[in-house]
Amino acid sequence: MNDNNNELDVNKKKREEYEQLMKDSSTNLDGYWDKNNIFVRVLLLCLAAIVILGVIYYAVAYFRP
């Protein structure tokens, strides 16, 4: 029983060390391009609209006699 408790403490300590390491190694730009950010969402929608309109333009230009 005591051995199992010791393993849990070691695992908890290792997890805390890992989380701290990940927190310390991250940069300020890691979460910058969040897809739920309104600016990024508008930018991606504008790019998608340009791509779709470009494909439609070239499809019409290709099939027009």
C-alpha positions as CSV (number, residue, x, y, z in Angstrom):
1,M,0.0,0.0,0.0
2,N,2.8,2.4,0.9
3,D,4.6,1.5,-2.3
4,N,1.5,2.4,-4.4
5,N,1.3,5.8,-2.5
6,N,4.9,6.5,-3.3
7,E,4.4,5.8,-7.0
8,L,1.5,8.2,-7.0
9,D,3.6,10.9,-5.4
10,V,6.4,10.4,-7.9
11,N,4.0,10.5,-10.8
12,K,2.4,13.7,-9.5
13,K,5.8,15.3,-9.1
14,K,6.9,14.3,-12.6
15,R,3.7,15.7,-14.0
16,E,4.1,19.0,-12.3
17,E,7.7,19.2,-13.5
18,Y,6.6,18.4,-17.1
19,E,3.8,21.0,-17.0
20,Q,6.3,23.6,-15.6
21,L,8.8,22.7,-18.4
22,M,6.1,23.2,-21.1
23,K,5.0,26.5,-19.6
24,D,8.6,27.8,-19.4
25,S,9.4,26.6,-22.9
26,S,6.4,28.2,-24.6
27,T,6.7,31.6,-26.3
28,N,4.3,34.5,-26.5
29,L,3.5,33.6,-30.1
30,D,2.5,30.0,-29.5
31,G,-1.2,30.8,-29.1
32,Y,-1.3,33.8,-31.3
33,W,-3.1,32.3,-34.3
34,D,-6.0,30.9,-32.4
35,K,-8.7,29.9,-34.9
36,N,-11.4,31.2,-32.5
37,N,-9.9,34.7,-32.5
38,I,-12.2,37.1,-34.4
39,F,-9.3,38.7,-36.3
40,V,-8.0,35.4,-37.5
41,R,-11.4,34.1,-38.4
42,V,-12.2,37.2,-40.5
43,L,-8.8,37.0,-42.2
44,L,-9.3,33.3,-43.1
45,L,-12.8,34.0,-44.4
46,C,-11.5,36.8,-46.6
47,L,-8.7,34.5,-48.0
48,A,-11.3,31.7,-48.5
49,A,-13.6,34.1,-50.4
50,I,-10.7,35.3,-52.6
51,V,-9.7,31.6,-53.4
52,I,-13.3,30.7,-54.2
53,L,-13.9,33.7,-56.4
54,G,-10.6,33.0,-58.2
55,V,-11.5,29.4,-58.9
56,I,-14.9,30.5,-60.2
57,Y,-13.3,33.2,-62.4
58,Y,-10.9,30.8,-64.0
59,A,-13.5,28.1,-64.4
60,V,-15.8,30.5,-66.3
61,A,-12.9,31.9,-68.4
62,Y,-11.8,28.3,-69.3
63,F,-15.3,27.1,-70.3
64,R,-16.3,30.3,-72.1
65,P,-15.9,30.0,-75.9
